[in-house]
Amino acid sequence: MYGLSQCTRDLTPGQCESCLNRYADLLPLPDRFPKTSGGAIKGYSCYVRYNIGAFDITLPPRKSPPALALLVIGLFVGSVSILVSLGFSTWLRLRRQRKRAANKLLQESRQQELEEGNLFNDEPEMEDEFEKGTGPKRFRYGELAIATDNFSDKHKLGEGGFGSVYRGFLTEMSLEVAIKRVSKSSKQGRKEYASEVRIISRLRHRNLVQLIGWCHGGGELLLVYELMPNGNLDKHLHNSTRSGDDALPMPWPRRHEIILGIASAILYLHQEWEQCVVHRDIKPSNVMLDATFTAKLGDFGLARLIDDGRQSHTTGVAGTFGYMDPECMATGRASVESDVYSFGVLLLEIACGRRPAVRVGEDDFIHLVQWVWDVYSGRSVLDAADMRLGGELDGREVACTMLVGLWCAHPDPGLRPTIRQAVNVLRFEAPPPSLPAKMPVATYGPPASCSSNAASLTTEGTAGGGGTGTWRSTATEMSSLSSPVKELCILRL
């Protein structure tokens, strides 16, 4: 006996079962079909069939895809093939164009090298000294021109008094770099270029910006550094005017890591390398931050090698107002103590979130060191901490940072710590310093530029728009300076 029961697709399993049971109960098959070999009951939504022998169930034939569907598929595949072919041919054409442009640029740069020559051809001893450096390589001008699309403005990262910085990509090394184009028309620019190649090319420390290479062919002075994706510290400390998430203040743990990193770099320069190096321009805009916010000290254009324990024999004032040691401004000589002073101002700026010139009243300014010392003498030094942190800080670390900052910026260079002593206190490996309640008065005279025999100065530009410029030797009388800068100059610190 064979049987088949089936329901329409619009019924649920329960409804189907009820429909079949109703026919089976109301219409018993033996009574309805006596002495027959088979039969069927067909309802509106279900039916029942039985047969003594097997019966065939014919399934409906499969529908072949309509011609329209085949046409759509064919058009789609053809269109995709055409687009892929066009894209590939366009890519090949652009690649050939870029290659032709690069070859043309390379030929032009070689011609420029032949015409302009080497800027240090007249100084063979300088050329020999450049070649002594280990690690950084000498690039041809054409390589760096190609890396920056011929120093296109769209690749410019920034600009200073002695040159511009461009973002570039070195194809052979598969490396993104920052390329500094030093002003060749400036004698000071040539000096800074030579100083960087001679000094930083020999230094190796995780908290120093790495010099990858250099070039002084084609009438250009070019320095190639590792790219710092997060820019400089100044941008992150003083970005409250920006919108979005970037407006949030830099958290204290990150600031503290930066402090320890820069302290380690200065310790290496002063005491751990084979010679003592005085940086002479320690400030937030020269503290670079890599992709992980690891701090790296850069810009060694003013750096000098000095004999251990002796002052650097320099003439003229060099550095950045607000970060310069007042005694260095008076004598024109830099030393490890003047670097320590700059580091002290940097510590206070990181902890307080204020620039070196602090406004008090409408038209008056005092130096950050004086301002923090006044807070320290009147109440808790933590009252000077960056208010933007909203109390989310480690009070012990912040207080220690500001005390070490005041210690490093002590008006008497003889009472300042060595960088190793400062590092030990910052790491809580030594007790904090004992400082006087009132800021001591400096015992040295004002800078020569503030006297009637006014020495002259020039400015490289402003550091981050904060009113502190990098000052070098020769040309602007102090009488032309703005009032706040005059006050800094005459040690209203």
C-alpha positions in Angstrom: 0.0 0.0 0.0 1.3 3.4 -1.0 0.1 6.7 0.3 0.7 10.4 -0.1 -0.5 13.4 1.9 0.3 17.0 1.1 -0.6 20.5 2.1 -0.3 23.9 0.3 2.7 26.0 1.2 0.7 28.7 2.9 -0.1 26.3 5.9 2.0 25.9 8.9 2.9 22.4 10.1 0.2 22.5 12.7 -2.5 23.7 10.2 -1.4 21.1 7.7 -1.8 18.3 10.3 -5.2 19.6 11.3 -6.4 19.7 7.7 -5.3 16.1 7.0 -6.7 14.7 10.3 -10.1 16.4 9.5 -10.4 14.5 6.2 -9.2 11.3 7.8 -11.8 11.6 10.6 -14.8 12.8 8.6 -14.2 10.7 5.5 -12.8 7.2 6.4 -11.1 6.0 3.3 -12.4 2.3 3.4 -16.0 3.5 3.6 -15.5 6.0 0.8 -13.6 3.7 -1.6 -14.8 0.1 -0.9 -13.2 -2.7 -3.0 -11.1 -0.3 -5.1 -7.4 -0.4 -5.7 -6.9 3.3 -4.8 -8.4 6.7 -4.3 -7.8 10.3 -3.3 -9.5 13.0 -1.3 -8.6 16.5 -2.5 -9.4 19.5 -0.3 -8.7 23.2 -0.8 -5.5 23.2 1.2 -4.6 19.6 1.5 -5.2 16.2 0.0 -4.7 12.5 0.7 -4.1 9.7 -1.9 -3.5 6.0 -1.6 -2.9 3.1 -4.0 -2.2 -0.6 -3.8 0.6 -0.4 -6.2 3.3 2.2 -6.5 2.4 5.4 -8.3 4.6 7.9 -10.1 5.1 11.4 -8.8 6.1 13.7 -11.6 8.2 16.7 -10.5 7.8 19.9 -12.5 10.8 20.5 -14.9 13.4 23.0 -13.9 13.0 26.4 -15.4 15.9 27.5 -17.6 17.1 31.0 -16.9 15.4 33.5 -19.1 17.3 35.2 -22.0 17.1 38.5 -20.2 19.1 37.1 -17.2 21.7 35.7 -19.5 22.0 39.1 -21.2 22.4 40.9 -17.8 25.1 38.5 -16.7 27.0 38.8 -20.0 26.8 42.6 -19.8 28.1 42.6 -16.2 31.0 40.3 -16.9 31.9 42.3 -20.0 31.7 45.6 -18.2 33.9 44.4 -15.4 36.5 43.1 -17.9 36.5 46.4 -19.7 36.9 48.4 -16.5 39.8 46.1 -15.3 41.5 46.5 -18.6 41.1 50.3 -18.6 42.3 50.5 -15.0 45.4 48.4 -15.7 46.2 50.4 -18.8 45.8 53.6 -16.9 48.1 52.4 -14.2 50.7 51.4 -16.7 50.5 54.8 -18.4 50.7 56.7 -15.1 53.7 54.5 -14.1 55.4 55.3 -17.4 54.7 59.0 -16.9 56.0 59.0 -13.4 59.1 57.2 -14.5 59.7 59.6 -17.4 59.2 62.5 -15.0 61.6 61.0 -12.4 64.2 60.4 -15.1 63.8 64.0 -16.4 64.1 65.3 -12.8 67.1 63.2 -12.2 68.8 64.5 -15.4 67.9 68.1 -14.4 69.3 67.6 -10.9 72.5 66.1 -12.3 72.9 69.1 -14.6 72.2 71.3 -11.6 74.9 69.5 -9.6 77.4 70.0 -12.4 76.5 73.7 -12.7 76.2 74.6 -9.0 78.9 72.2 -7.8 79.6 71.2 -4.2 79.0 74.0 -1.7 82.0 72.8 0.3 84.4 72.4 -2.7 86.5 75.2 -1.3 86.7 73.5 2.1 88.2 70.1 1.5 88.9 69.5 5.2 85.2 69.9 5.9 84.4 67.4 3.1 86.7 64.9 4.7 85.1 65.4 8.1 81.7 64.8 6.6 82.8 61.5 5.1 84.1 60.3 8.5 80.6 60.0 9.9 79.4 56.4 10.3 75.8 55.4 9.6 74.2 58.2 7.7 74.7 58.1 3.9 75.4 60.7 1.4 72.5 61.2 -1.0 72.6 62.7 -4.5 70.4 65.8 -4.9 68.3 64.0 -7.6 67.3 61.2 -5.2 65.9 63.7 -2.7 64.2 65.8 -5.4 62.4 62.8 -6.6 61.5 61.8 -3.0 59.7 65.2 -2.4 58.3 65.7 -6.0 60.9 68.4 -6.5 60.3 69.9 -3.1 56.6 70.5 -3.8 54.7 72.7 -1.4 52.2 69.9 -0.8 54.9 67.9 0.9 56.1 70.8 3.1 55.8 70.0 6.8 57.0 73.3 8.2 59.4 76.3 7.8 61.9 78.0 10.0 64.4 80.8 9.8 67.1 78.7 8.3 65.1 76.4 6.0 62.0 74.3 5.3 61.2 70.7 6.1 59.5 68.4 3.6 58.0 64.9 3.8 59.6 62.5 1.4 59.6 58.8 0.5 62.9 57.0 -0.4 61.9 54.3 -2.8 65.1 52.3 -2.7 64.9 52.2 1.1 61.1 52.0 1.2 61.2 54.6 4.0 59.3 57.8 4.8 61.6 60.6 5.9 61.7 64.3 6.8 64.1 66.3 4.6 65.4 69.6 5.9 66.3 72.1 3.1 68.8 74.5 4.8 69.0 78.0 3.4 72.1 78.1 1.3 72.2 81.9 1.2 72.7 82.2 5.0 76.2 81.8 6.4 74.6 80.7 9.7 72.6 78.1 7.7 75.9 76.6 6.4 77.2 76.5 9.9 74.2 74.8 11.2 74.3 72.2 8.4 77.9 71.5 9.0 77.3 71.2 12.8 74.5 68.7 12.3 76.4 66.5 9.9 79.5 66.5 12.0 77.9 65.9 15.4 74.5 64.1 15.1 75.8 61.7 12.5 78.1 60.2 15.2 75.5 60.1 18.0 73.4 56.9 18.7 70.6 57.1 21.3 67.0 56.1 21.2 65.9 59.6 22.4 67.8 61.5 19.7 66.4 62.1 16.2 68.3 59.8 13.8 70.1 61.5 10.9 69.7 59.1 7.9 71.7 61.1 5.4 72.9 64.4 4.0 73.5 66.1 0.7 75.3 69.3 -0.3 75.3 68.9 -4.1 73.4 70.8 -6.7 73.8 74.0 -4.7 71.6 72.8 -1.9 72.1 71.8 1.7 69.8 68.9 2.6 69.5 66.8 5.8 67.5 63.6 5.8 66.0 62.5 9.2 63.6 59.7 10.3 60.1 60.9 10.0 58.3 61.9 13.3 54.6 61.3 12.6 53.4 63.1 15.8 55.3 66.3 15.2 56.9 68.2 18.1 56.0 68.6 21.7 55.1 72.2 21.4 52.1 71.4 19.2 50.8 68.9 21.7 51.3 71.1 24.8 49.7 74.2 23.4 46.9 73.0 21.2 43.9 74.2 23.3 42.6 76.3 20.4 42.2 73.3 18.1 38.8 71.4 17.8 37.9 67.8 18.2 39.8 65.1 20.2 43.1 66.8 19.6 42.0 69.6 21.9 42.3 67.3 24.9 45.5 68.1 26.9 48.3 65.7 26.7 47.9 63.2 29.7 50.3 63.4 32.5 51.8 59.8 32.2 52.8 60.6 28.6 54.3 63.9 29.7 56.3 62.2 32.3 57.6 59.6 29.8 58.7 62.4 27.6 60.5 64.1 30.4 62.5 61.0 31.3 63.3 60.4 27.6 64.7 63.9 27.0 66.6 63.7 30.3 68.2 60.5 29.2 69.1 62.1 25.8 70.8 65.1 27.6 72.6 62.8 29.9 74.0 60.9 26.9 75.1 64.2 25.3 76.8 65.6 28.4 78.3 62.6 30.1 77.9 59.3 28.2 79.2 60.0 24.7 82.9 60.1 23.9 82.8 63.9 23.9 80.6 66.4 25.7 78.0 67.9 23.4 76.1 71.1 24.4 72.8 71.3 22.5 72.2 75.1 23.1 68.6 75.1 22.0 66.5 72.7 24.2 62.8 73.6 23.9 59.5 71.9 23.2 59.6 72.6 19.4 62.9 70.7 19.2 61.5 67.7 21.1 60.1 65.4 18.4 57.5 62.6 18.9 57.5 59.4 16.9 54.5 57.1 16.2 54.4 55.9 19.8 55.1 59.3 21.4 58.6 58.4 22.3 60.5 61.7 22.7 63.5 62.4 20.5 65.7 65.5 20.8 66.4 67.1 17.5 67.9 70.2 15.7 71.6 70.1 16.5 72.3 73.2 14.3 73.6 75.1 17.3 75.2 72.2 19.1 78.9 72.4 20.0 81.5 69.9 21.1 83.4 71.1 24.2 86.2 69.8 26.4 85.0 68.1 29.5 84.3 70.6 32.2 85.0 73.7 30.1 82.8 76.3 28.6 82.1 76.3 24.9 84.1 79.1 23.2 81.3 80.7 21.3 80.8 84.3 20.3 77.4 86.0 20.3 74.1 84.9 21.7 72.6 81.7 20.4 69.5 80.0 21.5 65.8 80.9 22.1 64.7 83.6 24.4 62.8 82.2 27.4 64.9 79.1 27.4 68.4 80.7 27.4 70.5 80.8 30.5 70.7 84.5 31.6 74.4 84.1 32.2 74.8 82.7 28.7 73.0 85.8 27.4 75.5 88.0 29.4 78.7 86.2 28.4 77.8 84.7 25.0 79.2 81.4 26.1 77.3 78.2 26.4 78.0 75.3 28.8 76.5 72.2 30.2 75.0 74.4 32.9 73.2 76.5 30.3 71.7 73.3 28.8 70.6 72.3 32.3 68.9 75.7 32.6 67.0 75.2 29.4 66.0 71.7 30.5 64.7 73.2 33.7 62.4 75.6 31.8 61.2 72.7 29.6 60.3 70.8 32.8 58.3 73.7 34.1 56.5 74.2 30.8 55.5 70.6 30.5 54.2 70.5 34.1 52.5 73.9 34.0 51.3 73.9 30.4 52.5 77.6 30.1 55.0 79.2 27.8 58.1 80.9 29.3 56.6 84.4 29.2 53.7 84.3 31.7 51.2 87.2 31.6 50.5 88.9 34.9 48.0 91.7 34.5 47.1 93.3 31.2 50.5 94.4 29.9 53.0 92.8 32.2 55.0 89.5 31.9 57.3 87.6 34.1 59.3 84.5 33.3 57.9 81.1 34.0 60.7 80.3 36.5 59.8 83.4 38.6 56.1 82.6 38.4 56.5 79.0 39.6 59.0 80.0 42.3 56.4 82.6 43.6 53.8 79.9 43.7 56.2 77.5 45.5 57.1 80.2 48.1 53.4 81.1 48.8 51.6 77.8 48.7 51.9 74.3 47.3 53.9 74.0 44.2 51.1 71.8 42.8 49.0 74.9 42.5 51.1 75.7 39.4 50.3 72.5 37.7 48.5 72.5 34.3 44.8 73.2 35.2 43.7 71.5 31.9 44.6 68.1 33.4 41.7 68.5 35.8 43.5 66.8 38.7 44.2 63.7 36.6 47.9 63.5 37.5 50.4 61.9 39.9 51.0 64.6 42.5 54.3 63.2 43.6 55.6 63.1 40.0 54.4 66.6 39.2 55.8 68.1 42.4 59.1 66.4 41.8 59.2 67.6 38.2 58.6 71.2 39.2 61.1 71.1 42.0 63.8 69.7 39.7 62.8 72.4 37.1 63.4 75.2 39.6 66.6 73.5 40.7 67.9 73.3 37.1 66.9 76.9 36.4 68.5 78.3 39.6 69.9 81.8 38.9 73.3 80.7 40.2 74.8 78.2 37.7 77.0 76.8 40.5 74.0 75.7 42.4 72.4 73.9 39.5 72.5 70.1 39.4 74.3 68.1 36.8 72.0 66.3 34.4 72.8 63.0 36.1 71.7 64.4 39.5 68.5 65.8 37.9 67.8 62.4 36.3 68.3 60.6 39.6 65.7 62.8 41.4 63.2 62.5 38.5 63.5 58.7 38.7 63.1 58.9 42.5 66.5 57.4 43.0 67.7 60.4 45.1 65.9 62.8 47.4 64.4 66.0 46.0 66.4 69.3 46.3 66.1 71.7 49.1 65.3 75.1 47.6 65.0 78.6 49.2 61.5 79.9 49.6 62.3 83.0 47.6 64.0 82.9 44.2 67.6 84.0 44.6 68.8 87.1 42.8 71.3 86.7 39.9 74.8 88.0 40.7 75.9 88.6 37.1 75.4 91.6 34.9 73.0 92.1 32.1 73.8 91.0 28.5 76.1 93.2 26.5 73.2 93.8 24.1 71.3 95.6 26.9 74.1 98.1 27.5 75.0 101.2 25.6 77.4 99.2 23.5 74.5 97.2 22.1 75.6 93.9 20.7 73.4 92.8 17.9 71.1 89.9 17.4 69.0 88.3 14.7 66.0 86.2 15.0 65.3 82.9 13.3 61.6 83.2 13.8 59.0 82.4 16.4 58.8 79.0 18.1 55.2 77.9 17.7 53.7 81.4 17.8 54.4 81.7 21.5 56.4 84.9 21.3 59.8 83.2 21.9 62.1 83.4 18.9 65.4 81.6 18.3 68.1 84.3 18.4 71.4 84.1 16.7 74.4 86.4 16.1 74.3 89.8 14.4 71.9 92.6 13.5 68.9 93.9 15.5 69.5 96.4 18.4 67.9 95.7 21.7 66.1 99.0 21.5 63.8 97.6 18.8 62.7 94.6 20.8 59.2 94.4 22.3 58.7 95.2 26.0 58.2 91.6 27.2 61.4 90.5 25.5 63.3 93.4 26.9 62.2 92.5 30.4 63.4 88.9 29.8 66.7 90.3 28.6 67.3 92.5 31.6 66.8 89.4 33.9 63.3 90.2 35.1 63.2 86.5 35.8 
